Amino acid sequence: MKIPVCALVLVALVQSLTFSQGLDVSNGFNSKLDWKPPSLLLDPTFVNDKKAILFIFSQPWCGACTKLKANFMQDGEKLLDISKDFLLINVGGDDNNKFGGEFAPDGGYIPRILFAEPNGTLRPDIKNPANPDQYAYFYQSVDAVKAGMENALKVLVEKKVPEAKPEEASTSTPKEAEKATDKTSEL
């Protein structure tokens, strides 16, 4: 079967326009925020060693997702500052099927937001502070998401091993300093 040359040219043109303009990975959750596609986490060359990770799961047909998207479009700029401390991963549509049950700790409802450590370790203990018991990962507004992000940063900072004070560091032996470095690198 021969494909007409004009069809191939059209496909190439559409692809080049799509890639040159960049894909909108916000899935309607305010493109001013620096959303990343879930595929980024599969790239073996990608390294994230500083930012906490926020996963948002949604579907285009979901009424609650549509309401949250509208709220993000209206008030999403409230998240611009705090979002700089996060790797924002937007999981929409078919990408939802690529994530296992650990990403639905209390059910597969949507929208839901989960947090992870910079190394990718999922933290199901970080729940919506306003609703920690039932639908613990459901957020109804940008203000609730911001409170959740603030809570996540607080919890993740508390987990870190405090750095030695300069006077403590000078009195430790090289072996003790090496052990302290090893513990910090495990985080």
N, C-alpha and C positions, 0 to 999 in steps of 0.2 A: 504494500500500500504506500503510495507516494503522498507526501504532505506538501501542499502548495508552498512555494517559497514565501509568498506574502504572509501566510499564516505563521511561519517560523519567524519572520521579521517582526510581526505584531507581538508574538510572545516575547521575543527578546527585548523589544521596546518597553513593554509593560514591566518586565522584570527589572530592567535597568532603571526605570522611573521609580519603581518600588524600593529598590536598594539605595538609589541615590537620595531619595527623600527620607529613608529610614522607615522602618515599620513602627506603628504605634502600638507599643506593648503595654500601654496603660489600660487597654480594654475598657476605656470610658471612665477610668478613675483618675482623671485630671493629668493630662500629659505634661504639665509644668513640673510634676514630681519626677524624679529620676528612676522610673520603673525599669526593671531588667526582665528579660524573658527567662523562664525556667530552664531553657536549654543552656544558659550560661553556666549553671552548676555542673553540667555534664562535660564541659570543656576542660580537658586535663591540664591545660596551661593556666587556667584561671586560679588566682589566689586571692582569698579574702581573709586577711589576718587582723582586721581592726574593727569592722562594722558588724553589729548585730544584724540578724536577718529577720525580715518581716515577710511572711507569706500571706497573700490574700487569695482565697479561693472563691470563685464566682462562676455563674453561667449567664449567658445572654437572655435566657428565657425566665430567669428568676425575678419575681416581683420585688423581694427584699433587696436583691442585688441592685436592681434598677433604682430603688430609692436611695441606697447608699451611694451609688454612682452619682446621682443628682446632687447629693449632699457634698460629695468630693468636688464636683464641678463648681458648686457655689462657695464652699468654705475650705477647699483643699489647700489653699495658700497658707492656712494656719499651720500646716505640717511642714512647710518649706524648711524652717530652721532645724527642727528635730529630725527630719528625714535625712539630714546630712550624716547622722550617726548610724544609719541603717542601709542595708542592701535591700531594696524593695523588689520583691519577686511577685509578679502578678500571674497567677495561675488561673487562666480562664478557658472556657470551652473544652476541647478535647484534651488539653494538657492536664485536666483534673484526673484523668484516668492513668496518668503516668506516675502518680504518687500513691504509695501504699497506705494501708490502714493506720499506720502510726501518725499520719497527717489528719486523721479524723478520730482523735482520742475519745470523744464522747458522741460520735455520730458524724455522718457525712453531710449534714445540713450546710447550706450556703446562705449568705456569705459567711465565711469564717476566716479568722486571722490567727495565725500561729507565729511564735517567735523561735529563733534558734540562735545559738552562740555563733560567733564569727567562724568557727571551724566547722559549722554545719550541724552540730549536735542539737537536735530538736529539744525544746524545753516546754513540754506540755504542762508543767507546773506554773507557767506564766499565763494567767487567765485574765479575762476582762474583769478589772477590779470592781466594776459596778454590778456584775452578774456572775460571780465565780462558781455557782453551784449547777444551775441548769443552763445549757447552751453557753458554756463558759468561754467560747471563742467567737461568739456573735457580738458584733458591734453595730449600733444603730446610727451612729453619727460620726462626723470628723472629730468632734470634741471627745467622744468616747474613745476613738482610735488614738488620739493624742495622749489621753490619760493612760491608755494601755501601753503606748510606746514609752512614756515616762516611767511607768512601773517596770517595764522590761529592762530598761537601762539601769534602773536602781537594783533590780534583782541580779542582773549580770555583773554589775560592778561589785556587789557584795560578795560574789563568788570568787573574785580574783584574790590572789595572795598579795598582801601588801608588800611593797618594796621596802628593803632595809634602809634605815636612816643612815646618813653618811658616817656618823660615829660608830654605829653598829657594824657597818660594813668594814671599817678599818680594823676592828678587833677580831674579826673572824679569820679563821685559817683558810688557805686556798681551797682545801677540801670542802669546808662548810660553804664557801662562796660558790663552788661548783655545784653542790647539791641544791642550793637555793636557785641557781640559774636553771638547773634541770627541772625543778618543780614549776617554775614560772613558764618554761617552754611547753609544758604539758597542757597548759590552759588553752 
